[in-house]
C-alpha cells in the first residue's frame, strides 16, 4: 500500500505513516465529510468527527508541506 518508513516518531501511529499520502488524506476526510453530512442534513453537531478529522488532516498537511530533505519520501 505505502512505503515503510521509520515509525519511531510516534509508535502509536506507525500504521498511519505506512500508508501512502493520498490514502491518509482520504482517511482524514471521511470523519470530516460524515460530520458535515450530519450537520447539514440532520442538524446534529458531532464534535468528535470534526476533531478527529481535523487532527488527522493537520498532521498530514504539516508533514506534506514540511521542508524536505533529498532522501524524503514526499519529493514530488
Backbone as a printed PyTorch tensor [residue, N CA C, xyz], in Angstrom:
tensor([[[  0.8230,  -1.1840,   0.0000],
         [  0.0000,   0.0000,   0.0000],
         [  0.8680,   1.2490,   0.0000]],

        [[  1.6470,   1.4490,   1.0310],
         [  2.5080,   2.6210,   1.1060],
         [  3.9260,   2.1980,   1.3930]],

        [[  4.7680,   3.1510,   1.5070],
         [  6.1680,   2.8530,   1.7950],
         [  6.3620,   2.6530,   3.2780]],

        [[  7.2850,   1.7850,   3.6150],
         [  7.6360,   1.6110,   5.0150],
         [  8.6030,   2.7020,   5.4050]],

        [[  8.3350,   3.3480,   6.5080],
         [  9.2180,   4.3900,   6.9980],
         [  9.6340,   4.0460,   8.4130]],

        [[ 10.5020,   4.8630,   8.9570],
         [ 10.9070,   4.6900,  10.3440],
         [  9.7530,   5.1510,  11.2200]],

        [[  9.1370,   4.2440,  11.9380],
         [  7.9700,   4.5550,  12.7430],
         [  8.3230,   4.9380,  14.1680]],

        [[  9.5570,   5.3440,  14.4140],
         [  9.9660,   5.6730,  15.7680],
         [  9.4810,   7.0550,  16.1970]],

        [[  8.9730,   7.8740,  15.2640],
         [  8.4990,   9.2050,  15.6260],
         [  7.3230,   9.1200,  16.5870]],

        [[  6.2810,   8.4320,  16.1760],
         [  5.0930,   8.2390,  17.0050],
         [  4.7050,   6.7720,  16.8740]],

        [[  5.1330,   5.9330,  17.7960],
         [  4.8760,   4.4870,  17.6390],
         [  3.3940,   4.1450,  17.5380]],

        [[  2.5360,   4.8970,  18.2170],
         [  1.1140,   4.6140,  18.1880],
         [  0.5400,   4.7710,  16.7810]],

        [[  1.0810,   5.6980,  16.0010],
         [  0.5850,   5.9450,  14.6550],
         [  1.4910,   5.3420,  13.5910]],

        [[  2.1970,   4.2970,  13.9160],
         [  3.0960,   3.6740,  12.9570],
         [  2.3880,   3.1810,  11.7180]],

        [[  1.1960,   2.6440,  11.8610],
         [  0.4300,   2.1760,  10.7040],
         [  0.0510,   3.3390,   9.8000]],

        [[ -0.1650,   4.5070,  10.3940],
         [ -0.5660,   5.6860,   9.6260],
         [  0.5380,   6.1250,   8.6800]],

        [[  1.7730,   6.1360,   9.1500],
         [  2.8910,   6.5710,   8.3070],
         [  3.2090,   5.5390,   7.2350]],

        [[  2.7620,   4.3100,   7.4010],
         [  2.9870,   3.2900,   6.3930],
         [  2.0890,   3.4340,   5.1670]],

        [[  1.0240,   4.2100,   5.2840],
         [  0.1120,   4.4260,   4.1610],
         [  0.6640,   5.4980,   3.2280]],

        [[  0.2650,   5.4360,   1.9730],
         [  0.6320,   6.4810,   1.0180],
         [ -0.1350,   7.7620,   1.3610]],

        [[  0.4230,   8.9220,   1.0060],
         [ -0.1920,  10.1870,   1.4170],
         [ -1.6050,  10.3940,   0.8810]],

        [[ -1.9580,   9.9220,  -0.3240],
         [ -3.3650,  10.1140,  -0.7320],
         [ -4.3460,   9.3410,   0.1510]],

        [[ -3.9400,   8.1600,   0.5980],
         [ -4.8020,   7.3890,   1.4950],
         [ -4.9930,   8.1090,   2.8180]],

        [[ -3.9130,   8.7260,   3.3370],
         [ -4.0290,   9.4460,   4.6100],
         [ -4.9550,  10.6440,   4.4750]],

        [[ -4.8990,  11.3520,   3.3410],
         [ -5.8190,  12.4730,   3.1370],
         [ -7.2580,  11.9900,   3.0320]],

        [[ -7.4660,  10.8790,   2.3400],
         [ -8.8140,  10.3270,   2.2090],
         [ -9.3670,   9.8870,   3.5700]],

        [[ -8.5450,   9.2250,   4.3480],
         [ -8.9880,   8.7730,   5.6730],
         [ -9.3020,   9.9580,   6.5720]],

        [[ -8.5210,  11.0370,   6.4700],
         [ -8.8020,  12.2340,   7.2680],
         [-10.0890,  12.9090,   6.8130]],

        [[-10.4090,  12.8040,   5.5300],
         [-11.6060,  13.4560,   5.0010],
         [-12.8900,  12.7060,   5.3620]],

        [[-12.7970,  11.4310,   5.6570],
         [-14.0020,  10.6390,   5.9600],
         [-14.7440,  11.1680,   7.1940]],

        [[-14.0900,  11.3350,   8.3700],
         [-14.8570,  11.8670,   9.5070],
         [-15.3190,  13.3060,   9.2900]],

        [[-14.5330,  14.1020,   8.5490],
         [-14.9650,  15.4690,   8.2580],
         [-16.2050,  15.4730,   7.3620]],

        [[-16.2030,  14.6230,   6.3530],
         [-17.3520,  14.5410,   5.4630],
         [-18.5880,  14.0260,   6.1650]],

        [[-18.4240,  13.0140,   6.9920],
         [-19.5650,  12.4540,   7.7130],
         [-20.1130,  13.4610,   8.7180]],

        [[-19.2230,  14.1780,   9.3900],
         [-19.6760,  15.2040,  10.3390],
         [-20.4080,  16.3200,   9.6170]],

        [[-19.8950,  16.7230,   8.4570],
         [-20.5740,  17.7470,   7.6690],
         [-21.9310,  17.2890,   7.1850]],

        [[-22.0170,  16.0410,   6.7510],
         [-23.2960,  15.4560,   6.3150],
         [-24.3150,  15.4810,   7.4570]],

        [[-23.8800,  15.0460,   8.6410],
         [-24.8020,  15.0340,   9.7840],
         [-25.2310,  16.4360,  10.1710]],

        [[-24.3050,  17.3770,  10.0720],
         [-24.6270,  18.7500,  10.4550],
         [-25.5900,  19.3920,   9.4630]],

        [[-25.3510,  19.1790,   8.1720],
         [-26.1720,  19.8240,   7.1420],
         [-27.5570,  19.1850,   7.0360]],

        [[-27.6110,  17.8640,   6.9970],
         [-28.8780,  17.1950,   6.7090],
         [-29.6550,  16.7430,   7.9390]],

        [[-29.0020,  16.6060,   9.0830],
         [-29.6980,  16.0920,  10.2680],
         [-29.6430,  17.0510,  11.4530]],

        [[-29.0410,  18.2250,  11.2680],
         [-28.9130,  19.2250,  12.3360],
         [-28.3060,  18.6510,  13.6080]],

        [[-27.2930,  17.8200,  13.4300],
         [-26.5850,  17.2220,  14.5550],
         [-25.1300,  17.6640,  14.4770]],

        [[-24.6680,  18.3230,  15.5230],
         [-23.2680,  18.7210,  15.5740],
         [-22.4920,  17.5930,  16.2440]],

        [[-21.5250,  17.0460,  15.5410],
         [-20.7560,  15.9050,  16.0330],
         [-19.2930,  16.3300,  16.1930]],

        [[-18.9400,  16.8500,  17.3750],
         [-17.5940,  17.4080,  17.5600],
         [-16.4860,  16.3660,  17.4800]],

        [[-16.7680,  15.1190,  17.8020],
         [-15.7240,  14.0930,  17.7560],
         [-15.2640,  13.8500,  16.3230]],

        [[-16.1860,  13.8290,  15.4000],
         [-15.8170,  13.6500,  13.9990],
         [-15.0150,  14.8200,  13.4710]],

        [[-15.4300,  16.0380,  13.8380],
         [-14.6780,  17.2290,  13.4180],
         [-13.2700,  17.2000,  14.0110]],

        [[-13.1700,  16.8250,  15.2870],
         [-11.8730,  16.8290,  15.9600],
         [-10.9260,  15.7850,  15.3640]],

        [[-11.4130,  14.5680,  15.1930],
         [-10.5700,  13.5050,  14.6430],
         [-10.1330,  13.8480,  13.2230]],

        [[-11.0680,  14.2670,  12.3920],
         [-10.7360,  14.6190,  11.0210],
         [ -9.7720,  15.7870,  10.9410]],

        [[ -9.9920,  16.8010,  11.7690],
         [ -9.1160,  17.9780,  11.7490],
         [ -7.7060,  17.6400,  12.2020]],

        [[ -7.5840,  16.8350,  13.2540],
         [ -6.2500,  16.4630,  13.7370],
         [ -5.5070,  15.6410,  12.6860]],

        [[ -6.1720,  14.6600,  12.1030],
         [ -5.5230,  13.8550,  11.0730],
         [ -5.1420,  14.7000,   9.8620]],

        [[ -6.0040,  15.6180,   9.4850],
         [ -5.7190,  16.4790,   8.3450],
         [ -4.5550,  17.4320,   8.6360]],

        [[ -4.5310,  18.0200,   9.8120],
         [ -3.4290,  18.9330,  10.1690],
         [ -2.1080,  18.1830,  10.2240]],

        [[ -2.1050,  17.0000,  10.8260],
         [ -0.8720,  16.2080,  10.8930],
         [ -0.3750,  15.8850,   9.4920]],

        [[ -1.2650,  15.5130,   8.6000],
         [ -0.8610,  15.1510,   7.2440],
         [ -0.3960,  16.3640,   6.4500]],

        [[ -1.1180,  17.4640,   6.5360],
         [ -0.7390,  18.6560,   5.7750],
         [  0.5980,  19.1990,   6.2560]],

        [[  0.8040,  19.2180,   7.5580],
         [  2.0930,  19.6870,   8.0910],
         [  3.2140,  18.7880,   7.6120]],

        [[  2.9800,  17.5010,   7.6150],
         [  4.0220,  16.5690,   7.1710],
         [  4.2670,  16.6850,   5.6590]],

        [[  3.2210,  16.8870,   4.8830],
         [  3.3950,  17.0050,   3.4340],
         [  4.1600,  18.2650,   3.0430]],

        [[  3.8900,  19.3660,   3.7270],
         [  4.4870,  20.6290,   3.3290],
         [  5.6820,  21.0380,   4.1750]],

        [[  6.1610,  20.1370,   5.0030],
         [  7.3690,  20.4300,   5.7780],
         [  8.5640,  20.4920,   4.8390]],

        [[  9.5950,  21.1630,   5.2780],
         [ 10.8060,  21.2400,   4.4500],
         [ 11.3520,  19.8270,   4.2590]],

        [[ 11.6370,  19.4940,   3.0490],
         [ 12.0150,  18.1300,   2.6950],
         [ 13.5210,  18.0060,   2.5010]],

        [[ 14.0310,  16.8530,   2.8610],
         [ 15.4110,  16.5090,   2.5480],
         [ 15.4080,  15.7820,   1.2020]],

        [[ 16.5440,  15.6240,   0.6260],
         [ 16.5990,  14.9680,  -0.6890],
         [ 16.1990,  13.5040,  -0.6160]],

        [[ 16.3460,  12.8600,   0.5460],
         [ 16.0000,  11.4460,   0.6720],
         [ 14.5960,  11.2540,   1.2570]],

        [[ 13.8310,  12.3150,   1.3530],
         [ 12.4850,  12.2270,   1.9230],
         [ 11.5600,  11.5070,   0.9410]],

        [[ 10.5440,  10.8240,   1.4710],
         [  9.6420,  10.0470,   0.6320],
         [  8.6260,  10.9000,  -0.1170]],

        [[  8.5240,  12.1850,   0.1900],
         [  7.4840,  13.0150,  -0.4010],
         [  8.0190,  13.9780,  -1.4520]],

        [[  9.1230,  13.6940,  -2.0630],
         [  9.6030,  14.5610,  -3.1280],
         [  8.7230,  14.3490,  -4.3450]],

        [[  8.0430,  15.3780,  -4.7660],
         [  7.1050,  15.2840,  -5.8860],
         [  7.8230,  15.4780,  -7.1920]]])
